[in-house]
Amino acid sequence: MRVFKDLDLVEHLGSGVPRILKSYGKDCFKFTENFLRMTFPATEQVTEQVTEQVTEQVKKLIQVLNNNTLSTNEIMQLLELKHRPTFLYDYLKPTLENGFIKMTIPDKPNSRNQRYVVATSTRKDK
């Protein structure tokens, strides 16, 4: 669209699709009746960055828990985090999925009384 060119948000009009095709081929495009979905493969560099970042966040959460049993809000305060979705998806979920911590009430994951504790075994087997 011309507005993107006028705002200097694109190099020049019409260059995107040919560059995508050159780099990724036609397989990254999926057409449906009402939508176009473009899927780009993750590069090794991106995968390493994400893994490294998650690992650092998991380490921080485990260090904060130490030998304590804490609620979500208590952990967030200790980590100095205010954005709950960031905490849940970047810290809590990967730490739980990898078996580094466990819930005190596993049958009720959304309980207001839910607390978290470092798991006795260091990692669950997958």
C-alpha positions in Angstrom: 0.0 0.0 0.0 1.2 3.4 -0.8 0.8 4.7 2.7 3.5 2.4 3.9 5.9 3.7 1.3 5.0 7.3 2.1 5.8 6.6 5.8 9.1 5.0 4.9 7.9 1.7 6.4 8.9 -0.3 3.3 11.8 -0.2 0.9 9.7 -0.1 -2.2 6.3 -1.3 -3.2 5.9 -4.9 -4.4 9.2 -6.2 -3.2 8.0 -8.5 -0.4 6.4 -11.5 -2.1 9.2 -12.0 -4.6 11.8 -11.8 -1.8 9.8 -14.3 0.3 9.6 -16.7 -2.7 13.3 -16.4 -3.4 14.2 -17.1 0.3 11.5 -19.7 1.3 9.7 -20.9 -1.8 6.0 -21.4 -2.4 5.6 -23.9 0.6 5.4 -21.0 3.1 2.1 -19.8 1.6 -1.2 -21.6 2.5 -4.4 -20.3 0.9 -7.9 -20.9 2.2 -11.2 -19.6 1.1 -10.9 -16.4 3.2 -7.3 -16.2 4.4 -3.7 -16.3 3.4 -1.3 -17.9 6.0 2.4 -17.4 5.7 4.6 -19.7 7.7 8.4 -19.2 7.9 10.7 -21.8 9.3 12.6 -20.9 12.4 16.3 -20.6 11.9 18.8 -22.3 14.2 19.8 -18.9 15.6 16.3 -18.0 16.6 15.8 -21.4 18.2 19.0 -21.0 20.2 18.0 -17.5 21.4 14.6 -18.7 22.6 16.0 -21.8 24.3 18.7 -19.6 26.0 16.1 -17.0 27.1 13.7 -19.6 28.5 16.6 -21.3 30.4 17.6 -18.0 32.0 14.0 -17.3 33.0 13.5 -20.9 34.4 16.8 -20.5 36.4 15.5 -17.2 37.9 12.2 -18.7 38.9 13.9 -21.7 40.6 16.3 -19.5 42.4 13.4 -17.3 43.7 11.5 -20.4 44.9 14.6 -21.9 46.5 13.1 -24.0 49.4 9.9 -21.9 49.7 6.3 -22.6 48.8 5.0 -19.5 47.0 2.0 -18.3 45.2 2.0 -16.8 41.7 1.8 -13.2 43.0 4.6 -13.8 45.5 6.9 -15.2 42.8 6.1 -12.3 40.5 6.9 -9.8 43.2 10.3 -11.5 43.9 11.1 -11.5 40.2 9.9 -7.9 39.9 7.4 -8.8 37.2 4.2 -7.0 36.7 2.8 -8.5 33.4 1.1 -11.7 34.4 0.9 -13.3 30.9 4.7 -12.8 30.5 5.2 -14.6 33.8 2.8 -17.4 33.0 4.1 -18.2 29.5 7.8 -17.3 29.8 8.5 -18.4 33.4 5.9 -20.6 35.0 4.7 -22.8 32.1 8.2 -23.9 30.9 9.4 -24.5 34.5 6.3 -26.7 35.2 6.5 -28.5 31.8 10.1 -29.4 32.4 9.3 -30.8 35.9 11.6 -28.3 37.8 8.7 -27.2 40.0 5.4 -28.7 41.0 2.0 -27.4 42.1 0.9 -28.0 45.6 -2.7 -28.6 44.4 -2.2 -30.4 41.0 -5.9 -31.3 40.7 -6.9 -27.7 40.8 -4.3 -25.7 38.8 -6.4 -22.5 38.8 -7.1 -22.6 42.6 -6.6 -19.3 44.4 -4.7 -21.3 47.0 -2.3 -22.7 44.4 1.4 -22.6 45.5 4.5 -23.8 43.8 7.5 -25.6 45.1 10.8 -26.9 43.6 10.4 -30.5 42.6 12.4 -33.1 44.5 13.7 -34.6 41.3 15.5 -32.2 39.0 13.7 -33.0 35.8 10.9 -35.2 34.6 11.6 -37.8 32.0 10.0 -37.2 28.6 
